[in-house]
Amino acid sequence: MPIKIPKELPAFDALSREGVFVMTEARAQAQDIRPLRVGIINLMPTTIDTEIQLLRLLGNSPLQVDITFLNMGTHTSKNAPPGHLEKFYTSAQEIVRLNVRFDGLIITGAPVETLPFEQVDYWDELTKIIDYSQKNVFSTLHICWGAQAGLYRRYGIQKKPLGKKLFGIFPHAVNDLNNSLFRGFDDEFLAPQSRHTASDRDEIAAHPLLTIQSETNEAGVFISTARDGREIYVSGHLEYDPLTLDREYRRDVAKGLPIEVPKNYYPDNDPEKKPIVRWRAHANLFFDNWLNYVYQETPYNLEEL
């Protein structure tokens, strides 16, 4: 939550430059308070696990957040329990048709990253959602393949195959600690990665509307943004719970797929030992900062977007 202090206080400008949310008495008196409206397009194969992971992080804030889960009408999920989507999800097509507005929107990853975008069966529907979000959502958070899809749709940024799966826990640097998304972050932080492809770093860096906010030599671009944070592209999975990578690893081993032990995950690199969680604090910080940013900047009346 923001702190209310006099604008004349020297700390006001200093904290503002650091990305700390501060407000004046005049703004505080003029503020209207309402719940944030956040939509989640859940494309992950682990439907319920992903719901829990994202809601755990979104529920860590003191803000009231109203969640709407959205599903793709052009795709039949094989992983959700029978009746689950019908009971708890709303048609994304209907949201787009009605121009329903959200403070925030999350587009998750999906197990389709090795396919060309246009060969994904729900690609046309997803492009309509990405286009719709430009005017009807204040800030859209794209995760993993969802980030690749957003960068490709909006900016033509291509993805390219990696030599082998990027799999494990990797250190990432923050390029601008004064950016509000990284308030409270250390200079370097850890985050899970699990992908076979990457958006082209040179194309992202060369685009005048995109800013690389976090990256590493080993894992590449982690977070990039556009429109002052109204578009956020996260290549990895800060939302993963302690055993998500473990489940992915054992699934692939059972299928006989070529998979290495996830890097920097098991103690002594031993899959028989319980993983140590070293990214939870920054995951909570990132989602708290995103919600706080949305709360501070979204118009009270969403019709003004």
N, C-alpha and C positions, 0 to 999 in steps of 0.2 A: 504494500500500500504506500501511497505517496506520503511525504511529510509536509506539513503546512508550516512555513516560516515566512518572515517578512522578506520581500524582494530586496530590500536595502541591506540585509544581512550579508556580509562578505561571503559566507558559506553558500549563499544561493547560487551565485554564478559559478563558484568552484564545483559544487555538486552537479549543477546542470551540465557543465563541461564533461564531467565524468559519467554522464548518463544516468545519474541518480534522479528518481522522480521526485520533484519538489513542486509545491504549488503555493500561490499567494492566498491571502485571506479573501480577496475579491473573487478569485476563481473557485475557491472552496464554497463560498456562499452561493455562487451561480450554478454549482454542479447539481445535476440530477443523477440519481443512482438507480440502476436497473441491473438485472442479471445479464451476463454476457451470453450471447447465443453462439454456440460453436457446433459446426457440422463436422462429421467424421465419415469420409469415404473409406471404408475398410476393405481393402483388396487383398489382404494377407490370407494365406491358406489356413493359418491358425486363428480362426475367426474370434473365438471367445478369449483365447489367450491375449490377442492383440487388444481387444476391448478392455480387458482388465489392466494391461500394461499402460495404455493411454489414459484411462480414467484414474488410475493410481496417481499419475503425475498431474493431471488436470485438477484432481481433487485435493492437491497439497496446498492450494492457495486459499486465502481467506475470502476470496471473491466467490460469489454465487455464479455458477456456470450451468446453463441449460444446454444439454447435449442432444443432438439429433444425429442418429446413425443413418447413413445413406447407402443404398445398394444400387448396383448397375442392372438396369432392366434387360440389357442385351447379353448378360452373362449369368449362367446358372452355377451357383457355388456348389462344389462337391464336398465341402468341408464343414459347413454350418449344420448343426443338428436340425432335424426335420421341424419345420414350422418356426424356426428361430428368426429368420429374416422377415417372414410375414408378420411376426408379432412385434419385433423391436426395431425394424428398419423402415425408412421412408424411401420412396422412389426418387432417385436423383433426377430422373427425367422430369418428374412432376415439379420438383423444386426449381429446375431451370425454366420450365414452361411458365410457372407462376412468378418468376423473378423474386423468389423469397430471399431475403437478405440476412446475412450472418455477420457477426463481429469477426469471427475467425472460422477458418476451414482447414481441416487436416486431410491430406491425401496420402495414404500409406504406400508402402512398397507392395510389390506383387511378384509372384514367381514366374515372370515372363521376360526377364531382362535379356535373355539371349535371343529373343525374337526381334525382328524389325518392328518398330512401333506400329506400322500400318497393318501388321499381321496379327496383332492382338485383337481378339474378337470384339472387345468393347472399346476399341480405340476411338471410333467416331463419337461414341457417347461421351467418353472421357474428354475429348477435345472440346465438346460443347460445354462441359462443366468448367474446364479451365478458362474458356472464353467468358463464360457467365461470371466467374469469380472476379474477373477484372473490374467489374462495375458493381457487383452485388455483395462482395465480401471485403471487409477492411484489410485483413491480413490472412494470407494462405500459406500454410506450412506444409511443404512437400517433403516426403521421407523416402529415401533410397530410390527404388524405381520410380516412385511418384515424383521425385526431384528430377530424375533424368527425363521423364515425360514432360514435366513443366518447362524445363529448359529447352527441350526440343520444340515443343509446340509454340512457345513464345519467342524464342530467339534462334531457333534452328541449330542449337548446340547438339552435335552428334555424340553418341556414346560409342565406346570402342571396347573390344574384348581384352581382358587381362590375360597374362600368360598362365596364371592359375588363380583360383579363387582367393580373394582377399578375405581372410577369415580369422577373427580373433579380436583382441583388445589392443588398440593402437594409441600412441600419444599424438595429440594435435596441438598446434600453436594457435594462439589468438592474435590476429593482426591488429586489432583495435580494441583495447580493453575499455575504451570509453563508449563503445557502442552499447546501447541499453540492453541488448540481448545477452551480453556477457558481463553484466554487473555482478561483481563478487567472484568472478572466475579467477583461477590461477593462470599464470602465464602459459602453462602447459596443462592439458587435462587428458584423461583417457576416455575412450568411447568404443563401443563394439562396432565392427564392420563385418558384413557378410554378403559379398557380391562377386559376380564374375565379370562385371563391366564397369566402366567409369566414363563420366562425361568428360569431354576433352578440355583439359586445363587451359591450354593456350587459347582456345576459342572463348572460354569464360573470361579469362584475363583481358582479352582484346576487345570484348564487347563494352561499349561506353556506358551501358545501363546497368551492368552487373558489377558487383564488388565481392571479391573473395575475402571472407571474414575469418576463416579458419582453415588451416591445411597442414600437411606434413609431407615430407619427401617420400615416405614409405606408403602412405595411404592416399596421397593426392588431396584434392580439394574436399574439405569436409562440409563447410557451410558457406554458401554464397547468398547474396541478397540483391533485391532490386526495389526501386520505388520507396526508399527509406524504410525498409522492413515490411512493406506490404506484401512482398513476395520473399519467401525464405525457402532455400533449397538445402536439405541436409542429406548427405550421401550415405550416412550410416544409421545406426539404430540406438540412440540414447534411451529409447523406451524399453529396451530388452530387459527382462528380469534375470535373476542370477543363473538360471539353468537353460535359457533359450539356446545359447550356442551349444551347450551340451546335448540338448535334444536334436539339434540340427546335425551335429557330428555323428551321433549314434544312429540317426536315421540314414545318413548317407553310407555309413559303414555297413549297416544291415542290407542296404541295396547293392553293395559291392561297387559303389561309386568311388572314383579317385578323390579322396579328401584327406588333407593333412590335419593333424591335431591343431585346434585353434590356438593361435599365437598369444602368448602372455596371459593365458586364461587359467589353466590348471597349475597348481603348485608343482614345481619340478617338471613341468610339461607332461605330467602323468594323469591320463584320463580317469584313473581309479581314485584320484583325490578330488575332494570337493572344491569347486572353483571359488576364488576369492573375488568378491564384488569390489571394484575400485572405480566405478563410474556413476554410482547412484547419486552422490551429492551434486555433481555437475548436471546430471539429467534433471533433477528437481529444480536446480537453479535456472536452467535454460527454459523449462516450461513455465516456471513462475515468472521469469522475466518477460517471456512472450505474452502471457496473459496480462501482466501489468502494463506492458506497452499497448496492447489492444485496448485495455480498460481506459488508459489515459488518452488515447488518440482517437478512438472511434466516436463519431457523433452520437449524441444521445438518441436522436431520431435517425434510425438507419435509412430512412427514405432520403436522407441528405447525402448518402454515399455517391 
